Amino acid sequence: MNQQIISAAAQGAAESANPLVPNPWEMGVVLAGFAVLFYIVVKFVVPMFEKTFAERAEAIEGGIAKAEKAQAEASAALEEYKQQLHDARAEANRIREEARAEGAQILAELKTKAAAESARITEQAYAQIESERQAAVVSLRSEVGTLATTLAERIVGESLSDDERAARVVDRFLADLETQSAGAAK
């Protein structure tokens, strides 16, 4: 049986041509299918790819342009922000200096007012002290005069009810006292 298989294989090999050369009908069908497929790819698929490629390229270029524009706007905004920050700091420094100057002026005015008020209060105190001293002197004169008159009446033994005489005695007594106190003070 082996023999029959070998002989059938040898006979089939003799009848068929070279196995490396394809059948012409197969080759025609494959070429026709390839041509139809190539036509479909060239007519429909390639334009879609090109359209998609063009859209993506345009989107990328537009994105780059937008990114560059956004970068320029961001840089301009940053510069504007820095300028505003610089201006704000300068304004804050100016306001701070004005506040210091105004504070110093208010302090000077308050010191001046305080000094004036202090001088006024001192002046009033001196005036009040002087008026109280004058009142005390008048009160003491009348009391000392009464005491001196009473003492003189007891010493002299006669009445000094005459007002003129009593006034002279009181004035002389007070003058003597002032002379004695002035001499003791020196």
C-alpha positions in Angstrom: 0.0 0.0 0.0 2.8 2.2 0.6 3.8 1.5 -2.9 0.5 2.7 -4.3 0.7 5.9 -2.3 4.1 6.7 -3.5 3.2 6.0 -7.1 0.0 8.2 -6.8 2.1 11.0 -5.4 4.7 10.7 -8.1 2.0 10.7 -10.8 0.2 13.8 -9.2 3.6 15.5 -9.0 4.3 14.9 -12.6 0.9 16.3 -13.7 1.2 19.5 -11.6 3.6 22.2 -12.6 6.2 23.9 -10.5 4.8 24.6 -6.9 6.6 27.9 -6.8 4.6 29.3 -9.8 1.1 30.3 -8.8 -2.0 29.4 -10.8 -2.9 32.2 -13.3 -6.6 32.2 -12.3 -5.8 32.6 -8.6 -3.4 35.4 -9.5 -6.1 37.2 -11.5 -8.6 37.0 -8.7 -6.1 38.2 -6.1 -5.1 41.1 -8.4 -8.7 42.1 -9.0 -9.4 42.0 -5.2 -6.3 44.0 -4.5 -7.3 46.6 -7.1 -10.8 47.0 -5.6 -9.4 47.2 -2.1 -6.7 49.7 -3.2 -9.3 51.8 -5.0 -11.5 51.9 -1.8 -8.5 52.8 0.4 -7.3 55.5 -2.0 -10.8 56.9 -2.6 -12.3 56.8 0.9 -9.8 55.9 3.7 -6.8 58.0 2.7 -8.9 61.3 2.4 -10.3 60.6 5.9 -6.8 60.1 7.3 -5.6 63.2 5.6 -8.6 65.2 6.8 -8.1 63.9 10.3 -4.3 64.7 10.0 -5.0 68.2 8.8 -7.5 68.8 11.6 -5.1 67.6 14.2 -2.3 69.6 12.7 -4.5 72.7 12.7 -5.6 72.0 16.3 -2.0 71.6 17.4 -0.9 74.7 15.6 -4.0 76.6 17.0 -3.2 75.2 20.4 0.4 76.3 20.1 -0.8 79.8 19.0 -3.3 79.9 21.8 -0.7 78.8 24.3 1.7 81.4 23.1 -1.1 84.0 23.3 -2.0 82.8 26.7 1.6 82.9 27.7 1.9 86.5 26.5 -1.2 87.5 28.3 0.0 85.8 31.4 3.3 87.6 31.2 1.5 90.9 30.6 -0.8 90.2 33.6 2.2 89.3 35.7 3.9 92.6 34.8 0.7 94.5 35.5 0.4 92.7 38.8 4.0 93.5 39.7 3.4 97.1 38.8 0.2 97.3 40.8 2.0 95.7 43.7 4.8 98.2 43.5 2.3 101.0 43.3 0.4 99.7 46.2 3.6 99.4 48.3 4.6 103.0 47.3 1.0 104.1 48.3 1.2 102.3 51.6 4.6 103.9 52.3 3.2 107.3 51.4 0.2 106.8 53.6 2.4 105.5 56.5 4.6 108.6 56.2 1.6 110.9 56.1 0.2 109.2 59.1 3.5 109.6 61.0 3.7 113.2 60.1 0.0 113.7 61.0 0.6 111.9 64.3 3.7 114.0 65.0 1.6 117.1 64.3 -1.2 116.0 66.5 1.2 115.1 69.2 2.8 118.6 68.9 -0.6 120.2 69.0 -1.6 118.2 72.1 1.7 119.1 73.8 1.1 122.8 73.0 -2.5 122.6 74.3 -1.4 120.7 77.4 1.3 123.4 78.0 -1.3 126.2 77.5 -3.8 124.4 79.8 -1.1 123.8 82.4 -0.1 127.5 82.2 -3.7 128.5 82.5 -4.3 126.2 85.5 -1.1 127.4 87.1 -2.1 131.0 86.5 -5.5 130.3 88.1 -3.9 128.6 91.0 -1.6 131.5 91.6 -4.5 134.0 91.3 -6.6 131.9 93.7 -3.7 131.6 96.1 -3.2 135.3 95.9 -6.9 136.1 96.5 -6.9 133.6 99.4 -3.8 135.2 100.8 -5.4 138.7 100.5 -8.5 137.3 102.2 -6.4 135.8 104.9 -4.5 139.1 105.3 -7.7 141.0 105.6 -9.2 138.5 108.0 -6.0 138.4 110.0 -5.8 142.2 110.1 -9.3 142.4 111.5 -8.7 139.7 114.0 -5.2 141.0 114.9 -6.7 144.5 115.1 -9.4 143.3 117.5 -6.9 141.4 119.5 -4.4 144.3 119.5 -7.1 146.7 120.6 -8.3 144.4 123.3 -4.8 143.9 124.5 -4.0 147.6 124.4 -7.1 148.4 126.3 -6.0 145.9 129.0 -2.5 147.2 129.0 -3.4 150.9 129.0 -6.4 150.5 131.1 -8.6 152.8 129.0 -11.0 152.2 126.3 -9.9 152.4 122.7 -13.4 152.5 121.3 -12.5 155.3 118.9 -12.2 153.7 115.5 -9.5 156.1 114.3 -7.3 155.5 117.3 -7.9 151.8 117.1 -7.0 151.7 113.4 -3.7 153.6 114.0 -2.8 151.2 116.8 -3.5 148.2 114.6 -1.6 149.6 111.7 1.4 150.4 113.9 1.3 147.0 115.4 1.2 145.2 112.0 4.0 147.4 110.7 6.1 146.4 113.6 5.3 142.8 113.0 6.2 143.0 109.3 9.5 144.7 110.2 10.3 142.0 112.7 9.5 139.2 110.3 11.4 140.9 107.4 14.5 141.3 109.7 14.2 137.6 110.8 13.9 136.4 107.2 17.2 138.1 106.2 
